[in-house]
């Protein structure tokens, strides 16, 4: 058969890719200027950051969350590679929200095209013919674990970056031309400011390539091998140095967590490798209880390559073992294509994605390789495995196909290839359809976000109530949402509330006090949370407002009230309701005056006290000062050292005579470590007279609102049940080193005011530090 001219083939191939894109990305292609992928979770946070920084921001600092501090744009997943140029371009041309949304969505579309093109080119390097290279490339990209990232982690949804890296590595391996490491280096410089994980992926890929090349390519001298890998490793290392230098020059924060939560919580497992919730085969088996379940396509650890590729790999493994035993070559593997090296890279990256060796009870090794601790999801490194083995499996399958044809077994060759392509296409279709269906609601979500549907546009709402956006300093959302410091996780399940708040923030061009970021400053986070910690906690946020403008307080309709939140609401002036929120104007001056008055009343009572405890209602149900403790650092007088045992009972408190049906507060202080994300939990269990559990509440220090240094006050409000006879208080095991000491455990009626004066000069009101002792003040 006569080959089509190159230009004709290129046109046909691009048309085929377009038709595939037209189905898969149907709604994105038709509504790129008015499509929001999701209105929850990381999706809305990342969309809000991107459009807000592009429209209103400048430089490397994002000022529209975490008011008054803001945050570095990299730690917000703000894709500075795109948002910074757009913010600069805004100085010269008028940009609208539709324009910025168009750029984001078209970046996804362009990456889809480029990913298929570069995967096609990689297959061509491995001698697969044009038609099958195109078919295989489309199927590989349709089923990539990255695809679902376009609905949340937009930067990780740039599908072309890893295929481009792989293609240039293939070309470098075969040609030894240094221009390919240069291309990879330039790609990394761009990609690492799309998402920092790309620099980590490139570093691991370069490292595995270098190690594999030195160990496996025995046809060259050791010096030649080192010379060959040097450009790749140098480029990857220089990229890391550049990233760190940029961050050092643009980020003034010095107390970010260096050991975030989740390093080993999203590692790739066998289920992630061999099953998928989008594959008709595995979902059928799961539905019939033949297998226990399937991997979720959106999981960080997901690494499913498809049944055709799995079959090729399994057959190759069997053939390889036989060939090894018989000491002969594998006929379907071309030696000069470097299959040993590429499979080494795939295996090494898969093992890393599985958390090996850290998951083998060797997580202590992370203390010696601190760089890995920064990666919340090691499973993402399995992306290297996915792209490598799918391309290699296709090339090997094609080699088998060609050899069968040369052996005059054309029916077998055509038949097996046709069945494989049909099966793979059928398996891939639900993946494409899922992207299409998920994006279908995007235009409606955009209209919701811009208030073309649903609630009143926020500027219009304020005008209807005789306010304007310039009347307010910032937006404060209750329940208070603050995620990102690793130590504190407040209302991280209330993404709907966060979404509505970002909507108000964007429309009004007002910053939010609340935050959802990554690796935020501990000290700044502790300052922020105190705003909802009640009348006896300091209010650094309110102290920072010098304009005299109030905060716009948004209170969700389903908010579970407690006295601390009621303080804010009772101080504020009601404006009205919009978008499921009750809207208030909260004056910082009024709030500070109320707090000052409350503290002054407590001071006046304390003056009359000796070293003791006082209840203004005339009784303290339970107060443990841990004065027999031996911890060197204490909130007041002495403290108890950390307990290393599992689920250790602190006390069994007789609550039989307490008033029932009344709201109480349980609070306790713990000295948290200043190394990682870990913190302790206290379990409060109400028990009836025969020992049956009535209710269990968790006093979690991840939800601590008040703090002093690394001392944090865990607290929870609870209603004492009518049949409660005893309350059991115990420390829930949270691994050694989660905390260093515990002090001041108080259970009081929520309506009571309890004052404690310590012998060391400390003064506490309702277990908040009014005056710290000398040790804790340092």
Buried (B, 14 or more C-beta within 10 A) or exposed (E): EEEBEEEEBEEBBEEBBEEBBEBBBBBBBBBBBBBBBBBBBBBBBBBBBBBBBBBBBEEBBBBBBBBBBBBBBBBBBBBBBBBBEBBEEBEEEEBEBBBBBBBBBBBBBEBBBBBBBBBBBBBBBBEBEBEBBBBBBBBBBBBBBBBBBBBBBBBBBBBBBBBBBBBBBBBBBBEEEEEBBBBBBEBBBEBBBBBBBBBBBBBBBBBBBBBBBBEBBEEBEEEEBBEBBEBBBEBBEEBBEBBEEBBEEBBEBEBBBBBBBEBBEBBBBEBBBBBBBBBBBBBEBBEEEEBEEBBBBBBBBBBBBBBBBBBBBEBBEEBEEEBEEEEEEBEBBBEEBBBBBBBBBBBBBBBBBBBBEBEEEEBEEBEEEEEBBBBBBBBBBBBBBBBBBBBBBBBBBBBBBBEBBEEEBEEBBEEBBEEBBEBBBEBBBBBBBBBBEBBEBBBBBBBBBBBEEBBBBBBEBBEEEEBEBEEBBBBBBBBBBBBBBBBBBBBBEBBBBBBBBBBBBBBBBBBBBBBBBBBBBBBBBBBBBBBBBBBBBBBBBBEEBEEEBBBBBBBBEEBEEBBBBEBBBEBBEEBBBBBBBBBBBBBBEBBBEBBEEBBEBBBEBBEEEEEEBBBEEEEBBBBBBBBEBEBEBBBBBBBBBBBEEEEEEBEEBEBEEBEEEEBBBBBBBBBBBEEBBBBBBBBBBBBBEEEEEBEEBEBBBBBBBBBBBBBBBBBBBBBBBEEBBBBBBBBBBBEEEBBBBBBBBBBBBBEBBBBBBBEBBBBBBBBBBBBBBEBBEE
